[in-house]
């Protein structure tokens, strides 16, 4: 029996790689015929490649498929790319949704690796390309800034609590204020580094300038979105982007007895969700189109956050459209489309 396709499914963890070697036969049957665990470091990578070469057929290309697991998959992906192997990185929500369709309900590292391998055998996946180094640097810088902002918020709360004491400790307050000043300075330096990084690439700076024509979206927000999506490298449509950010709505309903409240999944990139919060607040205040969307949803549901999440989704989708179309925001675009549709209806 001939082999049509060979895939290594990789379930990535912080310290180990749980792998499954699978093949698609000429009769379209699938065999998961080898499993093993390797360390998630260079010595483990070398051992893994030797193991794969020993168990696969040379005249059929081996395809490596893994999830985008935080930052833990990156070293191995870079290693495979540097050595000329065919690599695909799949968004986690895709694998999660795919696993629900399988008969196996037991979820372990081994079954996850098997599911990833089977997904790779059944689908035609895009080959992964190493991220633009500028996007990578921007991601590191924006995440570092986020950590500093969170730490500063904690220190400010400590200062507020200390100040509310009946007899505040002067030395404690002095140290807390010094820490806040230090964190402010660090954030300022990071923002300067971000600007320097952006200015190194004229095309990225142009994309950011285009995105910031959207009301409420500043340079930092635009930078975070591009950095976290690697310039939308793994994103193929708006629905996939919303799912990747965790802003997709999940609802459980069955018959008349089960009716759960619709909620956003939050199973996605938390940095994207955080980045869109304040721009949505600003857009609701200053842009008529988003005011209408917000007001309509709040009047219908009575939940302000529901309207705000809808605006976050719309803004994120708009950033994606502007990036893909290499254009700028047009405030009267929707009105023009409605007018054109009305004129067409009258003519008919």
Buried (B, 14 or more C-beta within 10 A) or exposed (E): EEBEBBBBBBBBBEEBBBBBBBBBEEEEEBEBEBBBBBEBBEEBBEEBBEBBEEBBEEEBEBBBBBBBBEEBBBBBBBBBBEEEBBBBBBBBBBBBEBBEEEEEEEEEBBBBBBBBBBBBBBBEBEEBEBBBEBBBBBBBBBBBBBEBEEBBEEBBEBBEEBEEEEEEEEEBBEBBEEBBEEBEEBBEEBBEBBEEBBEEBEEBBEBBEBBBBBBBBBBBBBBBBBBBBBBBBBBEEBEBBBBBBBBBEEEEEEEEEEEEEEEBBEBBBEBBBBBBBBBBBBBBEEBEBBBEBBEEBBEEEEEEEBBBBBBBBBBBBBBBEBBEEEEEBEEEEEEEEEEEEEEEEEEE
